[in-house]
Amino acid sequence: MLKEQKELLAQIGKAHAAALKLYNAGVKISGIVQKLRAAGDELETRIRYIEKVEKSAPGAAPKPPAPPAKKSATENPKS
């Protein structure tokens, strides 16, 4: 009986370690998705600005707005 309990405990430990690895991978993926969304938002803002400038002065070379300031680590803490 004791041997079976030890084996079961070892399997539980392995399953817990695997679950932890999956969770950590999910956190990393979430961070990547957040960065991609921010980049997409910035790109969309620049495209809108360029379209706005082209409508007001066709043929003029627009200067896109400056990118937003980077957030510090305290403003956007990781979960």
N, C-alpha and C positions, 0 to 999 in steps of 0.2 A: 504494500500500500504506500509506504513512504517513497519508494522508488518512483511510482506513478505520479505522486504529488510533485516530486522534484522535476520530473520530465514535463509535467503540465506547467509548472512555474517557469521553467526554461522556455517553453513555447510562448507563454504569455510575455515574457521579457523580450523575446525576438519580435513578437507581433507589435509590442509597444515601441520598440526601436524603429521598426518599419513605419509605423504610424507617425512617429516623430519626424522621420525623414520626409515623408509625404507632406506633412504640415509645413515644414521649413521650405520645401520646394514651392508649395502654394504661396507662401509669404513672398518669396523671391519673384514668382510670376506676377503676383499682385503689384509689386513695386515696378516691374517692367511695364505692365499694362498702364499704370498710372503715368509713367514717363511718356509712353507712346500717346496717351490721350492729351497730355500737356503739349507735346510737340505738334499733334494734329490741330489743337486749338490755336497755337501760335501760327501755324501754316495757314489756317483758315482766316485768321485776322490779317495776315499779310496779303493774301489773295484778295480779300474784300477791299483793302486799302488800295491795292494796285487797280482793281476794277473801278473804284471811285475816282482815282486820279485820271484814268484813261477816259472816263466819261466826261470829266470836267475839261481836260486838255488832251485831245487825241494826239498821239505821237510823242508826247512828252515822256521822258524817262523818269518814272517815279522813284522816289527814294523811300523804301519801306520804313515803317516805324522801328525804333530801337526795340530789341527784345526785352521782355520784362526782367526785372532784377531777380537774381536767383534767391530762392528762399533759404534761410539759414536752417541749420539742423533743429533749432528749437522751435521754429515755426511749423515744421512738418515732421514731427517725430515718427519713427517707424513703429509699426504695431508689433 
